[in-house]
Amino acid sequence: MTRLAVALLLVLSLPAFAATGPGKAGECWKLQPARSTLSFTGKQAGAPAHGHFRKYSAHFCFDPAQARGEIEAKVRLNSVDTSNSTRDGILRGPEFFDVSDYRVATYKASRFQALGDHRFRGHGTLTLHGHSRPVPVTFTFRQQGKRAHVQGEASLDRRAFDIGKGRWGSTRWVGARVHVRFDLALTRAGSARGAGH
């Protein structure tokens, strides 16, 4: 095939690539960190233990009418905050997040299911501590003009990500299930990637 034929083929193919590009993922939104939260709850010695992450980013493109889009969130693990410096130090250490080797956790989803009443389920993958596992999330998506509000949650087993080694491997003192909640304030961003903390 001549160079001219190859160039012509590429030009003719551009509309097809455009039709499957970012526009198909829906409107893109920019995270408003000051009005957003990412928190979690586990169990320590049988009692609820709460915490949150202070630094994270989100790329959020979504079309609620078609339940289509793409979500990518990145969390800085050393920003964990449980209002207890001793516990935070343990969580950052090698027995849990091991932030010296694993600085960021990433969640990606590109398949969604409409549940009705502004509710959706996202089927995505969480990569944490060197392990990638499927973790579904449920969330509500409400838009008003140039602003949107997303509230959601997910549940995971920390042992699937090798979180909690040695003395913390047992569920006697630290529960296996961790519930994650997010409350995100968004503003319309076109095709730009969402900023974060």
C-alpha positions in Angstrom: 0.0 0.0 0.0 1.4 3.4 -0.9 2.0 6.2 1.6 -0.8 8.2 -0.1 -3.2 5.3 0.4 -2.3 4.9 4.0 -2.7 8.7 4.7 -6.1 8.6 2.9 -7.2 5.6 5.0 -6.2 7.4 8.2 -8.1 10.5 7.2 -11.2 8.5 6.4 -11.0 6.7 9.7 -10.9 9.8 11.9 -14.7 10.2 12.1 -15.0 6.6 13.4 -12.4 7.2 16.1 -14.1 10.4 17.1 -17.4 8.6 17.5 -15.9 6.3 20.1 -13.7 8.9 21.8 -14.3 10.9 25.0 -17.6 12.3 23.8 -19.2 8.9 24.2 -18.2 8.9 27.8 -20.6 11.8 28.6 -20.0 15.2 30.1 -16.8 15.6 32.0 -16.7 17.2 35.5 -14.1 18.8 37.7 -13.7 17.9 41.3 -14.2 20.7 43.9 -11.9 19.5 46.7 -13.0 21.9 49.4 -16.6 20.6 49.2 -15.8 16.9 48.7 -14.9 14.0 51.1 -13.5 10.5 50.8 -14.0 8.5 54.0 -13.9 4.9 55.2 -15.1 2.9 58.2 -13.7 -0.4 59.5 -13.8 -2.2 62.8 -11.0 -2.1 65.5 -11.5 -4.3 68.5 -15.1 -4.7 67.5 -15.9 -1.0 67.5 -16.3 1.2 64.4 -13.1 3.1 63.3 -13.5 6.0 61.0 -11.0 7.9 58.8 -10.6 9.8 55.6 -8.1 10.7 52.9 -7.1 14.3 52.5 -5.5 14.0 49.1 -7.1 12.5 46.0 -8.1 13.3 42.4 -10.9 12.3 40.2 -11.5 12.1 36.4 -15.3 11.9 36.1 -17.1 11.7 32.8 -20.7 10.4 32.8 -23.9 10.4 30.8 -26.7 9.5 33.2 -29.3 9.1 30.4 -27.3 6.3 28.8 -25.5 5.1 32.0 -22.2 5.4 30.2 -19.0 7.0 31.1 -15.6 6.6 32.7 -14.3 7.2 36.2 -10.8 7.2 37.4 -9.8 8.2 41.0 -6.4 8.3 42.5 -5.8 8.4 46.3 -2.6 9.4 48.0 -2.3 6.8 50.7 0.0 8.8 53.0 -2.8 11.3 53.4 -4.8 8.9 55.5 -6.2 10.6 58.6 -8.1 8.9 61.4 -7.5 11.6 64.0 -5.1 9.3 65.8 -1.4 9.8 64.9 -0.3 6.4 66.2 -3.0 4.6 64.2 -2.1 6.7 61.1 1.5 5.7 61.4 0.6 2.0 61.6 -1.7 2.4 58.5 1.1 4.0 56.5 3.6 1.4 57.6 4.6 -1.9 56.0 1.9 -4.0 57.7 -0.9 -2.0 56.0 -0.6 0.5 53.1 3.2 0.4 53.0 3.3 3.9 51.5 7.1 3.8 50.9 6.5 1.3 48.1 2.8 1.9 47.3 2.0 5.6 47.3 -1.2 5.7 45.3 -4.4 3.6 45.1 -6.3 3.8 41.8 -9.9 3.0 41.0 -11.2 2.8 37.4 -14.7 2.0 36.1 -16.1 2.2 32.6 -19.2 0.0 32.8 -22.3 1.2 34.5 -25.8 0.0 35.3 -28.9 2.3 36.0 -30.7 1.4 39.2 -33.4 4.1 39.0 -34.0 7.3 40.9 -30.6 8.8 39.9 -28.8 5.7 41.3 -26.2 3.7 39.4 -23.8 0.9 39.9 -20.3 1.1 38.5 -18.3 -2.0 37.8 -14.6 -1.2 38.2 -11.2 -2.3 39.4 -9.4 -1.1 42.5 -5.6 -1.3 42.4 -4.2 -1.2 46.0 -1.0 -2.4 47.5 0.1 -4.1 44.2 -3.2 -6.0 43.8 -6.0 -5.3 41.3 -9.5 -6.6 42.3 -13.0 -5.9 41.0 -14.9 -3.6 43.4 -18.4 -2.4 42.4 -19.6 1.0 43.6 -23.1 2.4 44.0 -23.7 6.1 43.7 -26.3 8.8 43.0 -25.6 11.4 40.3 -27.6 14.6 40.3 -26.9 17.5 38.0 -28.1 21.1 38.3 -26.9 23.4 35.6 -23.1 23.5 35.6 -22.8 21.6 38.9 -23.2 18.0 39.8 -23.3 16.1 43.1 -22.2 12.5 43.5 -22.6 10.4 46.6 -21.7 6.7 46.8 -20.2 3.8 48.6 -18.3 0.6 48.2 -17.4 -2.3 50.4 -14.2 -4.4 50.2 -12.3 -7.1 52.0 -8.8 -5.7 53.0 -7.3 -9.2 52.9 -7.9 -9.4 49.1 -5.3 -6.6 48.8 -2.9 -8.1 51.4 -3.6 -5.2 53.8 -2.9 -6.1 57.4 0.1 -8.4 57.7 1.7 -10.2 60.7 -0.2 -9.5 63.9 -2.9 -7.6 61.9 -3.6 -10.5 59.6 -6.2 -11.9 61.9 -9.7 -10.4 62.1 -9.6 -10.6 65.9 -8.5 -7.0 66.3 -9.1 -5.5 62.9 -12.2 -6.4 60.9 -11.9 -7.7 57.3 -14.6 -5.5 55.7 -14.0 -1.8 55.0 -16.8 0.5 53.8 -15.7 3.4 51.6 -17.9 6.5 51.1 -17.5 9.4 48.8 -19.3 12.7 48.5 -18.1 14.7 45.5 -19.0 18.2 44.4 -18.3 18.7 40.7 -18.4 21.5 38.2 -18.6 21.2 34.4 -15.2 20.8 32.9 -15.8 19.8 29.3 -13.2 17.3 28.3 -10.6 18.3 30.9 -9.5 15.9 33.6 -10.7 16.5 37.1 -8.4 18.1 39.6 -8.1 16.9 43.1 -6.6 17.5 46.5 
